[in-house]
Amino acid sequence: MYVDIQALAHAVELTRQGSVDSLKFAKGDLLLAFQNELCRMKLDLPSLDKLVHEYCVYRGIVEGCPTSTPVEEINCLDPDFFNQNPTLLFQLKQVEFLKLVSGGDYNGALKVASDHLGPLAASNQALMKPLKETLVALLQPSEDAIIKVVPLPVLATSL
């Protein structure tokens, strides 16, 4: 039972007493207690991004493979997935673009932008502003510019 208390406390950032109370409420069922605590949590976008990234690392989707590999794997599993979720494809290609820029491969980054980001934004107006914000990374290819690519809305709207 002590291991369950510690695991729950660590997983959902509860105090020890909070974990004990949650496990009591769930009648000792760790999975149910975990689900209850997750339902009670309020997630902001950065927290959700962090959780998704940690899950992808855990599943081996992100680490040790090129950014394009998850796209290829998803296409193999469900060829229509990205047609139904163009924003997700845009975000994955955006990450690939930013990694190429941060690595100094500007030709590769431009290829990703022209082959994927541009056509996706052309077919979905909601992606036009993120496209402009992403392309600004080419103007300032330092790590700071890449990390802070999203906070450049003023420059992006003036393009």
C-alpha positions in Angstrom: 0.0 0.0 0.0 2.9 2.4 0.8 4.2 2.0 -2.8 0.7 2.9 -4.1 0.6 6.0 -2.0 4.1 7.1 -3.2 3.3 6.3 -6.8 0.0 8.2 -6.8 1.6 11.2 -5.0 4.4 11.3 -7.5 2.2 10.8 -10.6 -0.3 13.5 -9.9 1.7 15.7 -7.7 -0.3 15.2 -4.5 0.8 15.4 -0.9 1.1 12.1 0.9 -2.1 12.7 2.8 -3.9 13.6 -0.5 -2.8 10.3 -1.9 -4.0 8.4 1.2 -7.4 10.2 1.0 -7.7 9.5 -2.7 -6.9 5.8 -2.3 -9.4 5.6 0.6 -12.1 7.1 -1.7 -11.2 4.6 -4.4 -11.3 1.7 -1.9 -7.6 1.0 -2.5 -7.8 0.8 -6.3 -4.7 2.6 -7.5 -6.0 2.9 -11.1 -9.3 4.4 -10.0 -7.6 6.8 -7.6 -5.3 7.9 -10.5 -8.2 8.4 -12.8 -10.1 10.3 -10.2 -7.2 12.6 -9.6 -6.6 13.2 -13.3 -10.2 14.2 -13.7 -9.9 16.7 -10.9 -6.8 18.3 -12.4 -7.0 21.5 -14.4 -4.6 21.4 -17.3 -3.3 24.5 -19.1 -1.9 24.1 -22.6 1.8 24.0 -21.6 1.0 21.2 -19.0 -0.9 19.3 -21.7 2.0 19.7 -24.1 4.4 18.4 -21.5 2.2 15.4 -20.8 1.9 14.5 -24.5 5.6 14.9 -25.0 6.4 12.7 -21.9 3.9 10.1 -23.3 5.6 10.2 -26.7 9.0 9.7 -25.1 7.7 6.9 -23.0 6.2 5.1 -26.1 9.4 5.7 -28.0 7.8 7.9 -30.6 9.9 11.0 -30.1 13.4 10.1 -28.9 15.9 8.5 -31.2 14.1 9.0 -34.4 13.7 11.8 -36.9 10.7 14.0 -36.6 9.3 12.7 -39.8 9.2 9.1 -38.6 6.1 9.5 -36.4 4.2 11.0 -39.4 5.3 8.0 -41.6 4.3 5.5 -38.9 0.9 7.1 -38.4 0.3 7.1 -42.2 1.1 3.4 -42.2 -1.4 2.8 -39.4 -4.1 5.0 -40.8 -3.5 6.7 -44.2 -6.5 9.0 -43.7 -5.6 10.2 -40.2 -3.8 13.4 -41.2 -6.6 14.3 -43.8 -8.9 14.4 -40.8 -6.4 16.1 -38.5 -4.4 18.6 -40.7 -3.6 20.8 -37.7 -1.7 17.9 -36.0 0.2 17.3 -39.2 1.1 21.0 -39.4 2.3 20.9 -35.8 4.5 17.9 -36.4 6.0 19.4 -39.5 6.4 22.7 -37.6 8.6 20.8 -35.0 10.6 19.2 -37.8 11.1 22.7 -39.4 12.2 24.2 -36.1 14.6 21.3 -35.5 16.2 21.8 -38.9 16.5 25.6 -38.3 18.1 25.1 -34.9 20.5 22.5 -36.5 21.5 25.0 -39.2 19.9 23.0 -42.0 18.1 26.0 -43.7 17.6 24.2 -47.0 16.0 21.3 -45.3 13.8 23.7 -43.3 12.7 25.5 -46.4 11.9 22.2 -48.1 9.7 21.2 -45.2 8.0 24.7 -45.3 7.4 24.6 -49.0 6.4 20.9 -49.2 4.2 20.7 -46.1 3.7 23.8 -44.1 2.8 26.1 -47.0 0.2 23.8 -48.6 -1.4 22.9 -45.2 -1.8 26.6 -44.4 -3.1 27.4 -47.9 -5.9 24.8 -47.4 -6.6 25.9 -43.8 -6.7 29.6 -43.1 -6.4 29.0 -39.3 -2.9 27.8 -39.9 -1.7 30.9 -41.8 -0.8 32.9 -38.7 1.2 29.9 -37.1 2.9 29.5 -40.5 4.1 33.1 -40.4 5.2 32.8 -36.8 7.1 29.7 -37.6 8.9 31.2 -40.7 10.1 34.0 -38.5 12.6 31.5 -37.1 14.5 31.8 -40.3 15.1 35.5 -39.6 16.6 34.8 -36.1 17.9 31.2 -36.2 19.2 31.3 -32.6 17.9 28.9 -29.9 16.0 31.8 -28.3 14.1 32.7 -31.5 13.2 29.0 -32.0 12.0 28.6 -28.4 10.0 31.8 -28.5 8.7 31.5 -32.1 5.1 31.7 -30.9 5.4 35.0 -29.1 6.0 36.9 -32.4 2.4 37.6 -33.3 3.0 41.3 -34.1 5.7 40.5 -36.7 3.6 37.6 -38.1 0.5 39.8 -38.6 2.5 42.4 -40.3 3.9 39.9 -42.9 
